[in-house]
Amino acid sequence: MPAEYVGKDVAVVALDSMLAAYYEGKQIALHRISYQRKDMVVNPQHYRRLTLKQTMDAEDVLFSDFMLQWLEIVKPTTAITTYSSYSNMVKGIIVPYFKARGIMLKQLRPTDIQAFYME
């Protein structure tokens, strides 16, 4: 199950040799059922958000790079039209502005955001 659903109420349904997980009526995972001892059935994509978060926390990251990583994080759980809007805003406006200024995520200040909106 994708990491973002941990602690939430999900429905799990066994379908022949597959296990499907649903959240609010939407299928969020589909795995083969294994009867082998100590066999782990995992999808690395489900842990991608956690891996990216740890990477962003552990390193100095440009705010512009963080925004591109954020786009990838939200993509699987965002409606196509919403993602398209986010992508256009991030890639077309936010990233070019902040990349040109070299502002690091951990150094981002409210005045940087205010300056962005004022331009």
C-alpha positions in Angstrom: 0.0 0.0 0.0 1.4 3.5 -0.8 2.9 5.1 2.3 0.5 8.1 2.2 -2.4 5.7 3.1 -0.8 4.4 6.3 -3.2 5.0 9.2 -6.2 5.5 6.9 -9.2 3.2 6.5 -8.7 1.2 3.3 -10.7 -1.7 1.9 -8.7 -4.8 0.8 -10.2 -7.2 -1.6 -8.8 -10.6 -2.6 -9.2 -11.2 -6.4 -8.0 -14.7 -7.4 -4.2 -14.4 -7.1 -4.3 -10.6 -6.5 -4.9 -8.3 -3.6 -6.5 -4.9 -4.3 -6.5 -2.0 -1.9 -9.1 0.8 -2.2 -9.4 4.2 -0.5 -12.6 6.2 -0.9 -13.6 4.0 -3.8 -10.3 4.5 -5.7 -7.9 1.6 -6.3 -4.6 2.5 -4.7 -2.7 -0.7 -4.9 -2.7 -4.1 -6.7 -0.4 -6.9 -5.6 0.0 -10.5 -6.4 -0.7 -12.8 -3.5 2.3 -14.9 -2.4 2.1 -18.0 -0.4 5.8 -18.3 -0.1 7.3 -18.0 3.3 9.2 -14.7 3.9 8.3 -13.5 0.4 7.8 -9.7 0.5 5.5 -8.4 -2.2 6.2 -4.7 -2.5 6.0 -1.9 -5.1 9.0 0.5 -4.8 6.8 3.3 -6.1 4.7 3.1 -2.9 7.8 4.2 -0.9 9.0 6.8 -3.3 7.4 9.7 -1.4 9.2 8.6 1.8 12.5 8.3 0.0 12.2 11.7 -1.7 11.2 13.3 1.6 14.3 11.9 3.3 16.5 13.0 0.5 15.1 16.5 0.6 15.5 16.6 4.4 19.1 15.4 4.4 20.6 17.6 1.7 20.8 21.2 0.8 18.3 21.5 -2.0 17.5 24.5 -4.2 13.9 25.5 -3.7 13.4 25.2 -7.5 14.6 21.6 -7.4 12.3 20.9 -4.4 9.3 22.2 -6.3 10.2 19.8 -9.2 10.5 16.9 -6.8 7.2 17.9 -5.2 5.5 17.7 -8.6 6.6 14.1 -8.9 5.4 13.3 -5.4 1.9 14.7 -6.0 1.5 13.4 -9.5 0.1 9.9 -8.7 -2.6 11.2 -6.4 -3.6 14.4 -8.3 -6.3 14.7 -10.9 -4.9 15.2 -14.4 -6.2 18.7 -14.9 -5.0 19.8 -11.4 -1.6 18.3 -12.0 -1.4 20.0 -15.4 -2.2 23.4 -13.7 0.4 22.7 -11.0 3.0 21.7 -13.6 2.5 24.8 -15.7 2.8 27.0 -12.7 5.8 25.3 -11.2 7.8 24.7 -14.4 6.8 27.9 -16.2 6.9 30.5 -13.4 8.1 29.3 -10.0 11.2 27.2 -11.0 12.7 29.8 -13.4 12.2 32.6 -10.8 13.7 30.8 -7.9 16.4 29.0 -9.9 17.8 32.3 -11.2 18.1 33.5 -7.6 19.7 30.2 -6.2 17.6 30.2 -3.1 18.0 27.0 -1.0 14.9 25.4 0.5 16.2 25.7 4.0 17.0 29.4 3.4 13.6 30.3 1.9 12.1 33.2 3.8 8.6 34.8 3.7 10.2 37.9 2.0 11.4 35.6 -0.9 7.8 34.5 -1.4 6.5 38.1 -1.1 9.1 39.3 -3.7 8.0 36.5 -6.0 4.4 37.6 -5.8 5.3 41.3 -6.2 7.2 40.7 -9.5 
